[in-house]
Amino acid sequence: MRLTKSTDIALRIVMRLAVVDDSANPTTREVADVMGVQYTHAAKVVARLQHLGVVEARRGRGGGLTLTEAGRSGSVGHLVRALEGNGDVVDCEGEVPCPLSSACRLRHALRQAQEAFYASLDPLRVDDLVAQPTGPVLLSLQLR
């Protein structure tokens, strides 16, 4: 299974926020620069994470991004499901529907595989993702 670019960026942002000092409150631009993603993509992802209650974003002096308690302790599998949506792995009913769709067993097998993928992420929390050796590497990243 392949994650969308937005989900990849979201996970990287959440991981970065998990290791920075709570008083640091980096901006979206700073996090985007450190994580090597375009600011416009990061801004869209931060808005989505804020909507999901994972990140708190404050504007102005003393503002910035912080990871919420729900973001820190929530399931990575739940977060990835929320970011990826409930879509199928393949689009059997697209512009040109698959001629096998009425009798296909592959679609069900792919849906089961997708759920197994998410289920393997369910026990993980963000804190698990930033444990040694990842956390120190995240902290060592500097603005470009």
N, CA, C and O atoms as CSV, one atom per row, in Angstrom:
chain,resi,resn,atom,element,x,y,z
A,1,MET,N,N,0.844,-1.177,0.000
A,1,MET,CA,C,0.000,0.000,0.000
A,1,MET,C,C,0.887,1.237,0.000
A,1,MET,O,O,1.962,1.248,0.600
A,2,ARG,N,N,0.433,2.248,-0.662
A,2,ARG,CA,C,1.197,3.488,-0.746
A,2,ARG,C,C,0.362,4.626,-0.153
A,2,ARG,O,O,-0.811,4.794,-0.488
A,3,LEU,N,N,0.987,5.396,0.729
A,3,LEU,CA,C,0.313,6.538,1.334
A,3,LEU,C,C,0.389,7.737,0.404
A,3,LEU,O,O,1.318,7.854,-0.396
A,4,THR,N,N,-0.585,8.624,0.509
A,4,THR,CA,C,-0.545,9.853,-0.272
A,4,THR,C,C,0.571,10.750,0.264
A,4,THR,O,O,1.024,10.594,1.399
A,5,LYS,N,N,0.994,11.672,-0.558
A,5,LYS,CA,C,2.029,12.621,-0.153
A,5,LYS,C,C,1.561,13.434,1.059
A,5,LYS,O,O,2.357,13.730,1.950
A,6,SER,N,N,0.295,13.790,1.093
A,6,SER,CA,C,-0.239,14.561,2.216
A,6,SER,C,C,-0.127,13.794,3.533
A,6,SER,O,O,0.224,14.373,4.561
A,7,THR,N,N,-0.420,12.507,3.505
A,7,THR,CA,C,-0.309,11.702,4.724
A,7,THR,C,C,1.140,11.599,5.157
A,7,THR,O,O,1.437,11.684,6.349
A,8,ASP,N,N,2.043,11.419,4.213
A,8,ASP,CA,C,3.472,11.366,4.527
A,8,ASP,C,C,3.910,12.668,5.194
A,8,ASP,O,O,4.599,12.645,6.214
A,9,ILE,N,N,3.516,13.792,4.624
A,9,ILE,CA,C,3.877,15.096,5.188
A,9,ILE,C,C,3.266,15.243,6.581
A,9,ILE,O,O,3.929,15.719,7.502
A,10,ALA,N,N,2.023,14.843,6.734
A,10,ALA,CA,C,1.349,14.954,8.031
A,10,ALA,C,C,2.086,14.162,9.103
A,10,ALA,O,O,2.295,14.659,10.210
A,11,LEU,N,N,2.478,12.943,8.783
A,11,LEU,CA,C,3.191,12.123,9.764
A,11,LEU,C,C,4.541,12.739,10.120
A,11,LEU,O,O,4.944,12.720,11.283
A,12,ARG,N,N,5.241,13.285,9.125
A,12,ARG,CA,C,6.523,13.931,9.407
A,12,ARG,C,C,6.349,15.165,10.286
A,12,ARG,O,O,7.143,15.397,11.198
A,13,ILE,N,N,5.315,15.953,10.015
A,13,ILE,CA,C,5.056,17.152,10.824
A,13,ILE,C,C,4.714,16.757,12.256
A,13,ILE,O,O,5.233,17.346,13.204
A,14,VAL,N,N,3.857,15.781,12.414
A,14,VAL,CA,C,3.461,15.327,13.754
A,14,VAL,C,C,4.678,14.803,14.520
A,14,VAL,O,O,4.836,15.084,15.708
A,15,MET,N,N,5.526,14.049,13.843
A,15,MET,CA,C,6.729,13.530,14.497
A,15,MET,C,C,7.655,14.670,14.924
A,15,MET,O,O,8.206,14.649,16.024
A,16,ARG,N,N,7.822,15.651,14.062
A,16,ARG,CA,C,8.681,16.791,14.414
A,16,ARG,C,C,8.116,17.531,15.628
A,16,ARG,O,O,8.856,17.871,16.551
A,17,LEU,N,N,6.817,17.774,15.624
A,17,LEU,CA,C,6.196,18.485,16.741
A,17,LEU,C,C,6.272,17.684,18.035
A,17,LEU,O,O,6.272,18.262,19.122
A,18,ALA,N,N,6.337,16.369,17.929
A,18,ALA,CA,C,6.402,15.518,19.118
A,18,ALA,C,C,7.738,15.650,19.849
A,18,ALA,O,O,7.816,15.373,21.046
A,19,VAL,N,N,8.785,16.071,19.142
A,19,VAL,CA,C,10.109,16.125,19.778
A,19,VAL,C,C,10.557,17.533,20.143
A,19,VAL,O,O,11.499,17.695,20.919
A,20,VAL,N,N,9.899,18.559,19.597
A,20,VAL,CA,C,10.327,19.921,19.942
A,20,VAL,C,C,9.775,20.299,21.306
A,20,VAL,O,O,8.724,19.816,21.727
A,21,ASP,N,N,10.494,21.159,21.977
A,21,ASP,CA,C,10.072,21.668,23.281
A,21,ASP,C,C,8.741,22.383,23.116
A,21,ASP,O,O,8.561,23.156,22.175
A,22,ASP,N,N,7.806,22.129,24.027
A,22,ASP,CA,C,6.480,22.735,23.935
A,22,ASP,C,C,6.524,24.257,23.883
A,22,ASP,O,O,5.627,24.884,23.320
A,23,SER,N,N,7.551,24.850,24.461
A,23,SER,CA,C,7.643,26.313,24.444
A,23,SER,C,C,8.213,26.833,23.121
A,23,SER,O,O,8.179,28.037,22.868
A,24,ALA,N,N,8.730,25.946,22.281
A,24,ALA,CA,C,9.339,26.369,21.017
A,24,ALA,C,C,8.293,26.860,20.019
A,24,ALA,O,O,8.522,27.855,19.331
A,25,ASN,N,N,7.153,26.181,19.928
A,25,ASN,CA,C,6.071,26.557,19.021
A,25,ASN,C,C,6.561,26.956,17.630
A,25,ASN,O,O,6.436,28.120,17.248
A,26,PRO,N,N,7.110,26.025,16.876
A,26,PRO,CA,C,7.578,26.375,15.532
A,26,PRO,C,C,6.407,26.768,14.635
A,26,PRO,O,O,5.272,26.346,14.854
A,27,THR,N,N,6.698,27.573,13.635
A,27,THR,CA,C,5.673,27.968,12.668
A,27,THR,C,C,5.552,26.882,11.601
A,27,THR,O,O,6.392,25.988,11.492
A,28,THR,N,N,4.496,26.988,10.831
A,28,THR,CA,C,4.309,26.042,9.725
A,28,THR,C,C,5.476,26.145,8.753
A,28,THR,O,O,5.968,25.125,8.270
A,29,ARG,N,N,5.921,27.348,8.463
A,29,ARG,CA,C,7.044,27.534,7.540
A,29,ARG,C,C,8.312,26.883,8.081
A,29,ARG,O,O,9.039,26.231,7.332
A,30,GLU,N,N,8.586,27.052,9.377
A,30,GLU,CA,C,9.785,26.446,9.979
A,30,GLU,C,C,9.724,24.926,9.909
A,30,GLU,O,O,10.710,24.274,9.564
A,31,VAL,N,N,8.572,24.368,10.235
A,31,VAL,CA,C,8.434,22.907,10.182
A,31,VAL,C,C,8.577,22.415,8.747
A,31,VAL,O,O,9.224,21.397,8.503
A,32,ALA,N,N,7.982,23.126,7.802
A,32,ALA,CA,C,8.095,22.745,6.391
A,32,ALA,C,C,9.550,22.769,5.940
A,32,ALA,O,O,10.006,21.849,5.260
A,33,ASP,N,N,10.280,23.818,6.315
A,33,ASP,CA,C,11.687,23.925,5.920
A,33,ASP,C,C,12.522,22.793,6.519
A,33,ASP,O,O,13.330,22.171,5.829
A,34,VAL,N,N,12.319,22.538,7.801
A,34,VAL,CA,C,13.109,21.503,8.476
A,34,VAL,C,C,12.793,20.117,7.908
A,34,VAL,O,O,13.690,19.288,7.763
A,35,MET,N,N,11.531,19.868,7.590
A,35,MET,CA,C,11.127,18.553,7.112
A,35,MET,C,C,11.270,18.399,5.597
A,35,MET,O,O,10.997,17.331,5.049
A,36,GLY,N,N,11.696,19.461,4.929
A,36,GLY,CA,C,11.969,19.370,3.496
A,36,GLY,C,C,10.733,19.263,2.628
A,36,GLY,O,O,10.734,18.545,1.628
A,37,VAL,N,N,9.664,19.981,3.007
A,37,VAL,CA,C,8.448,19.970,2.196
A,37,VAL,C,C,8.073,21.396,1.815
A,37,VAL,O,O,8.465,22.350,2.487
A,38,GLN,N,N,7.322,21.535,0.748
A,38,GLN,CA,C,6.898,22.859,0.306
A,38,GLN,C,C,5.939,23.462,1.320
A,38,GLN,O,O,5.090,22.771,1.883
A,39,TYR,N,N,6.089,24.752,1.542
A,39,TYR,CA,C,5.249,25.437,2.525
A,39,TYR,C,C,3.762,25.293,2.202
A,39,TYR,O,O,2.950,25.069,3.100
A,40,THR,N,N,3.404,25.421,0.926
A,40,THR,CA,C,1.983,25.354,0.561
A,40,THR,C,C,1.381,23.995,0.924
A,40,THR,O,O,0.252,23.918,1.410
A,41,HIS,N,N,2.143,22.931,0.686
A,41,HIS,CA,C,1.675,21.592,1.059
A,41,HIS,C,C,1.561,21.476,2.577
A,41,HIS,O,O,0.577,20.954,3.101
A,42,ALA,N,N,2.573,21.967,3.267
A,42,ALA,CA,C,2.575,21.890,4.731
A,42,ALA,C,C,1.401,22.661,5.321
A,42,ALA,O,O,0.777,22.199,6.275
A,43,ALA,N,N,1.095,23.824,4.768
A,43,ALA,CA,C,-0.009,24.632,5.286
A,43,ALA,C,C,-1.344,23.901,5.146
A,43,ALA,O,O,-2.171,23.932,6.057
A,44,LYS,N,N,-1.549,23.247,4.009
A,44,LYS,CA,C,-2.782,22.476,3.807
A,44,LYS,C,C,-2.857,21.314,4.796
A,44,LYS,O,O,-3.910,21.035,5.368
A,45,VAL,N,N,-1.734,20.651,4.983
A,45,VAL,CA,C,-1.691,19.506,5.891
A,45,VAL,C,C,-1.913,19.952,7.334
A,45,VAL,O,O,-2.637,19.293,8.081
A,46,VAL,N,N,-1.301,21.057,7.729
A,46,VAL,CA,C,-1.487,21.573,9.091
A,46,VAL,C,C,-2.959,21.921,9.319
A,46,VAL,O,O,-3.497,21.655,10.394
A,47,ALA,N,N,-3.605,22.507,8.329
A,47,ALA,CA,C,-5.035,22.825,8.459
A,47,ALA,C,C,-5.843,21.544,8.675
A,47,ALA,O,O,-6.760,21.512,9.495
A,48,ARG,N,N,-5.501,20.507,7.947
A,48,ARG,CA,C,-6.201,19.210,8.108
A,48,ARG,C,C,-5.924,18.620,9.483
A,48,ARG,O,O,-6.842,18.124,10.135
A,49,LEU,N,N,-4.681,18.665,9.932
A,49,LEU,CA,C,-4.332,18.145,11.259
A,49,LEU,C,C,-5.036,18.946,12.355
A,49,LEU,O,O,-5.451,18.389,13.371
A,50,GLN,N,N,-5.163,20.236,12.143
A,50,GLN,CA,C,-5.871,21.083,13.104
A,50,GLN,C,C,-7.350,20.689,13.147
A,50,GLN,O,O,-7.936,20.592,14.225
A,51,HIS,N,N,-7.941,20.466,11.996
A,51,HIS,CA,C,-9.343,20.042,11.909
A,51,HIS,C,C,-9.556,18.699,12.616
A,51,HIS,O,O,-10.602,18.475,13.224
A,52,LEU,N,N,-8.571,17.817,12.536
A,52,LEU,CA,C,-8.661,16.503,13.189
A,52,LEU,C,C,-8.364,16.564,14.688
A,52,LEU,O,O,-8.528,15.570,15.395
A,53,GLY,N,N,-7.927,17.731,15.174
A,53,GLY,CA,C,-7.633,17.881,16.591
A,53,GLY,C,C,-6.279,17.352,17.008
A,53,GLY,O,O,-6.044,17.104,18.191
A,54,VAL,N,N,-5.385,17.177,16.046
A,54,VAL,CA,C,-4.055,16.631,16.300
A,54,VAL,C,C,-3.060,17.745,16.592
A,54,VAL,O,O,-2.146,17.575,17.399
A,55,VAL,N,N,-3.238,18.874,15.938
A,55,VAL,CA,C,-2.319,20.007,16.055
A,55,VAL,C,C,-3.124,21.243,16.443
A,55,VAL,O,O,-4.253,21.440,15.994
A,56,GLU,N,N,-2.518,22.060,17.280
A,56,GLU,CA,C,-3.093,23.366,17.596
A,56,GLU,C,C,-2.213,24.407,16.924
A,56,GLU,O,O,-0.991,24.388,17.072
A,57,ALA,N,N,-2.835,25.308,16.192
A,57,ALA,CA,C,-2.106,26.369,15.492
A,57,ALA,C,C,-2.593,27.712,16.012
A,57,ALA,O,O,-3.788,28.007,16.014
A,58,ARG,N,N,-1.635,28.515,16.451
A,58,ARG,CA,C,-1.968,29.860,16.939
A,58,ARG,C,C,-1.204,30.870,16.097
A,58,ARG,O,O,-0.041,30.666,15.751
A,59,ARG,N,N,-1.883,31.961,15.778
A,59,ARG,CA,C,-1.275,33.031,14.990
A,59,ARG,C,C,-0.701,34.098,15.890
A,59,ARG,O,O,-1.003,34.172,17.081
A,60,GLY,N,N,0.136,34.923,15.289
A,60,GLY,CA,C,0.641,36.102,15.980
A,60,GLY,C,C,1.818,35.821,16.896
A,60,GLY,O,O,2.380,34.726,16.929
A,61,ARG,N,N,2.161,36.864,17.637
A,61,ARG,CA,C,3.293,36.779,18.555
A,61,ARG,C,C,3.047,35.670,19.574
A,61,ARG,O,O,1.981,35.599,20.186
A,62,GLY,N,N,4.033,34.818,19.745
A,62,GLY,CA,C,3.883,33.689,20.664
A,62,GLY,C,C,3.081,32.548,20.076
A,62,GLY,O,O,2.786,31.570,20.762
A,63,GLY,N,N,2.732,32.670,18.819
A,63,GLY,CA,C,1.950,31.629,18.160
A,63,GLY,C,C,2.842,30.516,17.643
A,63,GLY,O,O,4.029,30.451,17.964
A,64,GLY,N,N,2.276,29.673,16.868
A,64,GLY,CA,C,3.005,28.561,16.279
A,64,GLY,C,C,2.204,27.277,16.394
A,64,GLY,O,O,1.002,27.298,16.661
A,65,LEU,N,N,2.876,26.177,16.192
A,65,LEU,CA,C,2.233,24.869,16.191
A,65,LEU,C,C,2.601,24.082,17.437
A,65,LEU,O,O,3.747,24.103,17.886
A,66,THR,N,N,1.625,23.397,17.981
A,66,THR,CA,C,1.876,22.450,19.065
A,66,THR,C,C,1.058,21.207,18.801
A,66,THR,O,O,-0.024,21.266,18.217
A,67,LEU,N,N,1.582,20.100,19.234
A,67,LEU,CA,C,0.891,18.822,19.135
A,67,LEU,C,C,-0.058,18.712,20.323
A,67,LEU,O,O,0.355,18.917,21.464
A,68,THR,N,N,-1.311,18.395,20.070
A,68,THR,CA,C,-2.278,18.254,21.155
A,68,THR,C,C,-2.043,16.924,21.868
A,68,THR,O,O,-1.320,16.060,21.370
A,69,GLU,N,N,-2.650,16.774,23.014
A,69,GLU,CA,C,-2.545,15.493,23.732
A,69,GLU,C,C,-3.168,14.369,22.905
A,69,GLU,O,O,-2.660,13.248,22.885
A,70,ALA,N,N,-4.265,14.674,22.227
A,70,ALA,CA,C,-4.893,13.683,21.351
A,70,ALA,C,C,-3.948,13.296,20.209
A,70,ALA,O,O,-3.907,12.138,19.794
A,71,GLY,N,N,-3.200,14.265,19.712
A,71,GLY,CA,C,-2.229,13.983,18.657
A,71,GLY,C,C,-1.074,13.138,19.149
A,71,GLY,O,O,-0.561,12.289,18.419
A,72,ARG,N,N,-0.668,13.366,20.374
A,72,ARG,CA,C,0.462,12.639,20.943
A,72,ARG,C,C,0.081,11.199,21.320
A,72,ARG,O,O,0.863,10.269,21.124
A,73,SER,N,N,-1.119,11.034,21.858
A,73,SER,CA,C,-1.476,9.718,22.394
A,73,SER,C,C,-2.414,8.925,21.491
A,73,SER,O,O,-2.700,7.760,21.767
A,74,GLY,N,N,-2.896,9.548,20.414
A,74,GLY,CA,C,-3.804,8.846,19.514
A,74,GLY,C,C,-3.100,7.782,18.695
A,74,GLY,O,O,-1.880,7.812,18.534
A,75,SER,N,N,-3.868,6.856,18.187
A,75,SER,CA,C,-3.352,5.767,17.370
A,75,SER,C,C,-2.870,6.285,16.015
A,75,SER,O,O,-3.554,7.076,15.365
A,76,VAL,N,N,-1.695,5.834,15.599
A,76,VAL,CA,C,-1.178,6.183,14.278
A,76,VAL,C,C,-2.094,5.598,13.198
A,76,VAL,O,O,-2.333,6.236,12.173
A,77,GLY,N,N,-2.600,4.394,13.429
A,77,GLY,CA,C,-3.531,3.776,12.480
A,77,GLY,C,C,-4.785,4.610,12.295
A,77,GLY,O,O,-5.260,4.788,11.173
A,78,HIS,N,N,-5.319,5.120,13.394
A,78,HIS,CA,C,-6.512,5.973,13.330
A,78,HIS,C,C,-6.210,7.253,12.550
A,78,HIS,O,O,-7.016,7.691,11.729
A,79,LEU,N,N,-5.053,7.844,12.811
A,79,LEU,CA,C,-4.663,9.059,12.111
A,79,LEU,C,C,-4.503,8.810,10.617
A,79,LEU,O,O,-4.982,9.600,9.802
A,80,VAL,N,N,-3.838,7.726,10.252
A,80,VAL,CA,C,-3.633,7.419,8.833
A,80,VAL,C,C,-4.973,7.149,8.154
A,80,VAL,O,O,-5.189,7.593,7.027
A,81,ARG,N,N,-5.878,6.427,8.821
A,81,ARG,CA,C,-7.214,6.211,8.256
A,81,ARG,C,C,-7.918,7.551,8.001
A,81,ARG,O,O,-8.512,7.759,6.943
A,82,ALA,N,N,-7.843,8.452,8.985
A,82,ALA,CA,C,-8.506,9.751,8.848
A,82,ALA,C,C,-7.907,10.558,7.706
A,82,ALA,O,O,-8.631,11.245,6.985
A,83,LEU,N,N,-6.597,10.480,7.537
A,83,LEU,CA,C,-5.931,11.243,6.477
A,83,LEU,C,C,-6.148,10.635,5.101
A,83,LEU,O,O,-6.311,11.359,4.118
A,84,GLU,N,N,-6.150,9.317,5.028
A,84,GLU,CA,C,-6.279,8.632,3.742
A,84,GLU,C,C,-7.725,8.510,3.278
A,84,GLU,O,O,-7.980,8.411,2.078
A,85,GLY,N,N,-8.668,8.516,4.203
A,85,GLY,CA,C,-10.069,8.342,3.832
A,85,GLY,C,C,-10.409,6.874,3.682
A,85,GLY,O,O,-9.573,6.000,3.908
A,86,ASN,N,N,-11.646,6.617,3.297
A,86,ASN,CA,C,-12.148,5.246,3.221
A,86,ASN,C,C,-12.133,4.676,1.812
A,86,ASN,O,O,-12.826,3.698,1.533
A,87,GLY,N,N,-11.369,5.261,0.942
A,87,GLY,CA,C,-11.354,4.818,-0.446
A,87,GLY,C,C,-10.752,3.440,-0.634
A,87,GLY,O,O,-9.992,2.952,0.203
A,88,ASP,N,N,-11.107,2.828,-1.747
A,88,ASP,CA,C,-10.550,1.532,-2.096
A,88,ASP,C,C,-9.122,1.691,-2.600
A,88,ASP,O,O,-8.720,2.771,-3.030
A,89,VAL,N,N,-8.366,0.608,-2.541
A,89,VAL,CA,C,-6.990,0.603,-3.032
A,89,VAL,C,C,-6.983,0.832,-4.541
A,89,VAL,O,O,-6.111,1.526,-5.064
A,90,VAL,N,N,-7.946,0.253,-5.229
A,90,VAL,CA,C,-8.077,0.448,-6.674
A,90,VAL,C,C,-9.457,1.014,-6.972
A,90,VAL,O,O,-10.402,0.798,-6.214
A,91,ASP,N,N,-9.567,1.730,-8.069
A,91,ASP,CA,C,-10.832,2.335,-8.458
A,91,ASP,C,C,-11.505,1.447,-9.499
A,91,ASP,O,O,-11.282,1.601,-10.700
A,92,CYS,N,N,-12.321,0.527,-9.031
A,92,CYS,CA,C,-12.983,-0.427,-9.933
A,92,CYS,C,C,-14.134,0.199,-10.713
A,92,CYS,O,O,-14.534,-0.310,-11.760
A,93,GLU,N,N,-14.660,1.302,-10.197
A,93,GLU,CA,C,-15.829,1.929,-10.824
A,93,GLU,C,C,-15.465,3.258,-11.469
A,93,GLU,O,O,-16.329,4.124,-11.604
A,94,GLY,N,N,-14.224,3.444,-11.868
A,94,GLY,CA,C,-13.744,4.708,-12.423
A,94,GLY,C,C,-14.406,5.081,-13.731
A,94,GLY,O,O,-15.474,4.574,-14.075
A,95,GLU,N,N,-13.755,5.978,-14.455
A,95,GLU,CA,C,-14.293,6.428,-15.746
A,95,GLU,C,C,-14.579,5.263,-16.670
A,95,GLU,O,O,-15.603,5.224,-17.352
A,96,VAL,N,N,-13.661,4.321,-16.680
A,96,VAL,CA,C,-13.862,3.092,-17.453
A,96,VAL,C,C,-13.941,1.958,-16.429
A,96,VAL,O,O,-12.910,1.444,-15.993
A,97,PRO,N,N,-15.160,1.565,-16.044
A,97,PRO,CA,C,-15.306,0.535,-15.014
A,97,PRO,C,C,-14.644,-0.784,-15.429
A,97,PRO,O,O,-14.630,-1.156,-16.603
A,98,CYS,N,N,-14.111,-1.456,-14.449
A,98,CYS,CA,C,-13.457,-2.738,-14.696
A,98,CYS,C,C,-14.500,-3.763,-15.147
A,98,CYS,O,O,-15.556,-3.870,-14.523
A,99,PRO,N,N,-14.235,-4.505,-16.196
A,99,PRO,CA,C,-15.210,-5.496,-16.668
A,99,PRO,C,C,-15.389,-6.672,-15.700
A,99,PRO,O,O,-16.332,-7.451,-15.835
A,100,LEU,N,N,-14.490,-6.796,-14.734
A,100,LEU,CA,C,-14.588,-7.892,-13.768
A,100,LEU,C,C,-15.322,-7.504,-12.487
A,100,LEU,O,O,-15.504,-8.345,-11.607
A,101,SER,N,N,-15.741,-6.265,-12.371
A,101,SER,CA,C,-16.255,-5.758,-11.096
A,101,SER,C,C,-17.415,-6.568,-10.528
A,101,SER,O,O,-17.557,-6.648,-9.308
A,102,SER,N,N,-18.239,-7.163,-11.365
A,102,SER,CA,C,-19.385,-7.922,-10.851
A,102,SER,C,C,-18.976,-9.275,-10.267
A,102,SER,O,O,-19.734,-9.859,-9.492
A,103,ALA,N,N,-17.815,-9.776,-10.616
A,103,ALA,CA,C,-17.408,-11.102,-10.151
A,103,ALA,C,C,-15.969,-11.124,-9.629
A,103,ALA,O,O,-15.346,-12.185,-9.576
A,104,CYS,N,N,-15.448,-9.982,-9.251
A,104,CYS,CA,C,-14.039,-9.886,-8.872
A,104,CYS,C,C,-13.818,-10.252,-7.413
A,104,CYS,O,O,-14.555,-9.803,-6.535
A,105,ARG,N,N,-12.820,-11.055,-7.162
A,105,ARG,CA,C,-12.430,-11.410,-5.799
A,105,ARG,C,C,-11.234,-10.570,-5.345
A,105,ARG,O,O,-10.933,-10.510,-4.153
A,106,LEU,N,N,-10.562,-9.932,-6.280
A,106,LEU,CA,C,-9.385,-9.128,-5.955
A,106,LEU,C,C,-9.753,-7.915,-5.104
A,106,LEU,O,O,-9.037,-7.589,-4.157
A,107,ARG,N,N,-10.841,-7.254,-5.422
A,107,ARG,CA,C,-11.245,-6.051,-4.696
A,107,ARG,C,C,-11.392,-6.347,-3.193
A,107,ARG,O,O,-10.909,-5.586,-2.355
A,108,HIS,N,N,-12.058,-7.452,-2.868
A,108,HIS,CA,C,-12.236,-7.840,-1.465
A,108,HIS,C,C,-10.885,-8.144,-0.819
A,108,HIS,O,O,-10.630,-7.730,0.312
A,109,ALA,N,N,-10.026,-8.860,-1.529
A,109,ALA,CA,C,-8.700,-9.195,-0.988
A,109,ALA,C,C,-7.879,-7.940,-0.737
A,109,ALA,O,O,-7.178,-7.849,0.271
A,110,LEU,N,N,-7.959,-6.976,-1.639
A,110,LEU,CA,C,-7.226,-5.715,-1.461
A,110,LEU,C,C,-7.789,-4.916,-0.295
A,110,LEU,O,O,-7.029,-4.279,0.434
A,111,ARG,N,N,-9.088,-4.936,-0.106
A,111,ARG,CA,C,-9.707,-4.232,1.024
A,111,ARG,C,C,-9.254,-4.859,2.345
A,111,ARG,O,O,-8.986,-4.148,3.314
A,112,GLN,N,N,-9.168,-6.189,2.380
A,112,GLN,CA,C,-8.676,-6.874,3.586
A,112,GLN,C,C,-7.211,-6.533,3.845
A,112,GLN,O,O,-6.817,-6.314,4.990
A,113,ALA,N,N,-6.417,-6.487,2.800
A,113,ALA,CA,C,-5.001,-6.140,2.944
A,113,ALA,C,C,-4.851,-4.708,3.443
A,113,ALA,O,O,-3.992,-4.428,4.279
A,114,GLN,N,N,-5.678,-3.803,2.936
A,114,GLN,CA,C,-5.648,-2.415,3.370
A,114,GLN,C,C,-5.975,-2.324,4.865
A,114,GLN,O,O,-5.300,-1.606,5.602
A,115,GLU,N,N,-6.986,-3.035,5.306
A,115,GLU,CA,C,-7.357,-3.007,6.720
A,115,GLU,C,C,-6.264,-3.629,7.579
A,115,GLU,O,O,-6.016,-3.159,8.690
A,116,ALA,N,N,-5.612,-4.665,7.092
A,116,ALA,CA,C,-4.500,-5.277,7.837
A,116,ALA,C,C,-3.350,-4.275,7.981
A,116,ALA,O,O,-2.694,-4.220,9.021
A,117,PHE,N,N,-3.117,-3.496,6.942
A,117,PHE,CA,C,-2.094,-2.458,6.983
A,117,PHE,C,C,-2.409,-1.450,8.080
A,117,PHE,O,O,-1.554,-1.139,8.909
A,118,TYR,N,N,-3.646,-0.938,8.084
A,118,TYR,CA,C,-4.056,0.017,9.112
A,118,TYR,C,C,-4.007,-0.620,10.499
A,118,TYR,O,O,-3.559,0.010,11.457
A,119,ALA,N,N,-4.462,-1.853,10.606
A,119,ALA,CA,C,-4.479,-2.543,11.901
A,119,ALA,C,C,-3.076,-2.700,12.477
A,119,ALA,O,O,-2.894,-2.680,13.694
A,120,SER,N,N,-2.088,-2.854,11.605
A,120,SER,CA,C,-0.705,-2.973,12.094
A,120,SER,C,C,-0.207,-1.648,12.664
A,120,SER,O,O,0.731,-1.635,13.461
A,121,LEU,N,N,-0.822,-0.537,12.267
A,121,LEU,CA,C,-0.451,0.782,12.785
A,121,LEU,C,C,-1.260,1.173,14.026
A,121,LEU,O,O,-0.881,2.095,14.747
A,122,ASP,N,N,-2.365,0.477,14.273
A,122,ASP,CA,C,-3.254,0.832,15.386
A,122,ASP,C,C,-2.569,0.866,16.748
A,122,ASP,O,O,-2.829,1.797,17.511
A,123,PRO,N,N,-1.712,-0.090,17.103
A,123,PRO,CA,C,-1.109,-0.040,18.440
A,123,PRO,C,C,-0.048,1.046,18.602
A,123,PRO,O,O,0.331,1.369,19.727
A,124,LEU,N,N,0.431,1.607,17.508
A,124,LEU,CA,C,1.477,2.632,17.577
A,124,LEU,C,C,0.912,3.986,17.957
A,124,LEU,O,O,-0.182,4.357,17.531
A,125,ARG,N,N,1.663,4.721,18.759
A,125,ARG,CA,C,1.360,6.099,19.122
A,125,ARG,C,C,2.501,6.956,18.575
A,125,ARG,O,O,3.565,6.434,18.243
A,126,VAL,N,N,2.286,8.252,18.483
A,126,VAL,CA,C,3.327,9.151,17.966
A,126,VAL,C,C,4.595,9.028,18.802
A,126,VAL,O,O,5.700,9.037,18.258
A,127,ASP,N,N,4.446,8.913,20.108
A,127,ASP,CA,C,5.628,8.760,20.970
A,127,ASP,C,C,6.442,7.528,20.595
A,127,ASP,O,O,7.667,7.534,20.721
A,128,ASP,N,N,5.768,6.462,20.130
A,128,ASP,CA,C,6.490,5.269,19.677
A,128,ASP,C,C,7.323,5.576,18.433
A,128,ASP,O,O,8.422,5.047,18.266
A,129,LEU,N,N,6.792,6.429,17.569
A,129,LEU,CA,C,7.495,6.753,16.317
A,129,LEU,C,C,8.737,7.596,16.537
A,129,LEU,O,O,9.665,7.561,15.728
A,130,VAL,N,N,8.762,8.356,17.629
A,130,VAL,CA,C,9.884,9.266,17.845
A,130,VAL,C,C,10.850,8.767,18.917
A,130,VAL,O,O,11.709,9.514,19.384
A,131,ALA,N,N,10.705,7.506,19.301
A,131,ALA,CA,C,11.655,6.916,20.246
A,131,ALA,C,C,13.007,6.764,19.558
A,131,ALA,O,O,13.118,6.940,18.345
A,132,GLN,N,N,14.032,6.439,20.339
A,132,GLN,CA,C,15.381,6.234,19.792
A,132,GLN,C,C,15.321,5.322,18.585
A,132,GLN,O,O,14.573,4.346,18.644
A,133,PRO,N,N,16.007,5.538,17.540
A,133,PRO,CA,C,16.961,6.598,17.253
A,133,PRO,C,C,16.329,7.794,16.540
A,133,PRO,O,O,17.026,8.759,16.224
A,134,THR,N,N,15.015,7.743,16.282
A,134,THR,CA,C,14.369,8.766,15.456
A,134,THR,C,C,14.325,10.136,16.113
A,134,THR,O,O,14.611,11.142,15.464
A,135,GLY,N,N,13.968,10.188,17.397
A,135,GLY,CA,C,13.823,11.467,18.088
A,135,GLY,C,C,15.044,12.361,17.991
A,135,GLY,O,O,14.925,13.522,17.598
A,136,PRO,N,N,16.228,11.842,18.344
A,136,PRO,CA,C,17.425,12.681,18.241
A,136,PRO,C,C,17.705,13.164,16.816
A,136,PRO,O,O,18.189,14.279,16.621
A,137,VAL,N,N,17.403,12.335,15.829
A,137,VAL,CA,C,17.611,12.761,14.440
A,137,VAL,C,C,16.648,13.903,14.106
A,137,VAL,O,O,17.039,14.886,13.476
A,138,LEU,N,N,15.396,13.771,14.528
A,138,LEU,CA,C,14.428,14.850,14.297
A,138,LEU,C,C,14.869,16.151,14.954
A,138,LEU,O,O,14.717,17.229,14.379
A,139,LEU,N,N,15.414,16.043,16.155
A,139,LEU,CA,C,15.889,17.246,16.857
A,139,LEU,C,C,17.111,17.871,16.188
A,139,LEU,O,O,17.321,19.081,16.274
A,140,SER,N,N,17.905,17.050,15.530
A,140,SER,CA,C,19.137,17.563,14.919
A,140,SER,C,C,18.876,18.281,13.597
A,140,SER,O,O,19.751,18.987,13.096
A,141,LEU,N,N,17.684,18.110,13.028
A,141,LEU,CA,C,17.390,18.774,11.754
A,141,LEU,C,C,17.317,20.274,11.960
A,141,LEU,O,O,16.701,20.759,12.909
A,142,GLN,N,N,17.951,20.995,11.061
A,142,GLN,CA,C,18.018,22.461,11.153
A,142,GLN,C,C,17.323,23.084,9.962
A,142,GLN,O,O,17.129,22.445,8.928
A,143,LEU,N,N,16.952,24.345,10.123
A,143,LEU,CA,C,16.364,25.084,8.997
A,143,LEU,C,C,17.358,25.147,7.858
A,143,LEU,O,O,18.564,25.268,8.076
A,144,ARG,N,N,16.853,25.065,6.655
A,144,ARG,CA,C,17.742,25.117,5.478
A,144,ARG,C,C,17.980,26.526,5.057
A,144,ARG,O,O,18.700,26.768,4.088
